[in-house]
Amino acid sequence: MPVRDLQSRAHVLLAGASSGIGLAATRLLLQDERVTRLHAVARRAGESEALAELRAQHPDRVCLHSVDLCDPKAVDQLVGEVGAVSPTLDLLFNTCGLLHADGMAPEKSLAQLRLDALQRSFAINAFAPILLVQALLPLLPAKAPAVIATLSARVGSIGDNALGGWYSYRAAKAAQNQLMRTLAVELKRSHPRACVLQLHPGTVETPLSAPFSARVPAGKLFSPEHSAALLLQRIAEASPADTGRFLGYDGSEIPW
Ligand SMILES: NC(=O)c1ccc[n+]([C@@H]2O[C@H](COP(=O)([O-])OP(=O)(O)OC[C@H]3O[C@@H](n4cnc5c(N)ncnc54)[C@H](OP(=O)(O)O)[C@@H]3O)[C@@H](O)[C@H]2O)c1
């Protein structure tokens, strides 16, 4: 079962489903017949050939949503669309993230820091994950098991930061961690069977890591499929006692 102790079939929302780890996780989740409905979200979900293929293979199980998670109106509309087919969501897996884009690269030094890059990174890496949970909260079961898992990054760890650089991305992931940790504390009271997890996927061969992957030592660069399988294992074994933890793909604790 994708969520531990779940007694019913699972309804899942996977944000970031069009690429990299999110696409690999989408494929793996659809191999599990107990996943009744999978809501696949990305800005251009409707244009993704890979998602169109999955939808054609599983027309009754896959719903595609083209949504920019940095747009609050689009997120509200998403909640309506999801709620119309899924009475509750058992797993919310957010794999969205941004490290570089046109005109935006991770900073090597303070001199390269720009306000617009900070804002862009915080919008998707920090603000979008918590605002997505806020919007979807009415669909999260208050008394049944549920998991809210978000992909963070080891470079977002303050305690582990010995190398420096990458100011915007590091800071935005650290902010994401704090926002989700705060959520975990609140949900302990209102949703005692829920588990909020922050996960580091490893260094994974995706468009996000492509400009930097040449420097990764052999054997340390995971395929999206390998990383997604390990992350789904972490999610499936998580219990409410694990809520608020920041874990690596192998289950090891990452310092905040
Ligand atoms: N790859 C690594 O080595 C690595 C290492 C540590 C942490 N991570 C984290 O792991 C997660 C997944 O990374 P990845 O490597 O799989 O990245 P990726 O291949 O670039 O995929 C990112 C996904 O996020 C979606 N997305 C981006 N902005 C969005 C927005 N505003 N609204 C909705 N969807 C949006 C993209 O879809 P559209 O473009 O269609 O919107 C895409 O599906 C990220 O959080 C990343 O920070 C990755």
The ligand as a Gaussian input file, in Angstrom:
#p B3LYP/6-31G(d) Opt

LIG

0 1
 N       17.592000      16.117000      -9.172000
 C       18.308000      16.201000      -8.070000
 O       19.499000      15.846000      -8.048000
 C       17.708000      16.745000      -6.799000
 C       18.520000      16.793000      -5.658000
 C       17.965000      17.279000      -4.460000
 C       16.650000      17.698000      -4.434000
 N       15.889000      17.656000      -5.582000
 C       14.506000      18.112000      -5.488000
 O       13.673000      17.087000      -5.997000
 C       12.511000      17.662000      -6.611000
 C       12.328000      17.086000      -8.017000
 O       13.425000      17.485000      -8.795000
 P       13.686000      16.954000     -10.272000
 O       15.154000      16.832000     -10.361000
 O       12.819000      15.790000     -10.566000
 O       13.237000      18.247000     -11.111000
 P       12.645000      18.446000     -12.581000
 O       12.950000      17.270000     -13.442000
 O       13.106000      19.791000     -13.016000
 O       11.059000      18.472000     -12.314000
 C       10.463000      19.531000     -11.640000
 C        8.964000      19.411000     -11.749000
 O        8.375000      20.522000     -11.099000
 C        7.346000      21.073000     -11.937000
 N        7.213000      22.483000     -11.657000
 C        8.205000      23.415000     -11.597000
 N        7.694000      24.619000     -11.339000
 C        6.346000      24.448000     -11.188000
 C        5.265000      25.309000     -10.895000
 N        5.446000      26.629000     -10.712000
 N        4.021000      24.804000     -10.824000
 C        3.804000      23.481000     -11.040000
 N        4.791000      22.611000     -11.314000
 C        6.045000      23.091000     -11.396000
 C        7.853000      20.790000     -13.347000
 O        6.817000      20.724000     -14.317000
 P        6.519000      21.879000     -15.388000
 O        7.840000      22.384000     -15.874000
 O        5.642000      21.219000     -16.406000
 O        5.782000      22.872000     -14.599000
 C        8.443000      19.395000     -13.170000
 O        7.421000      18.428000     -13.276000
 C       12.703000      19.181000      -6.538000
 O       12.037000      19.682000      -5.410000
 C       14.193000      19.330000      -6.351000
 O       14.507000      20.538000      -5.684000
 C       16.392000      17.181000      -6.754000

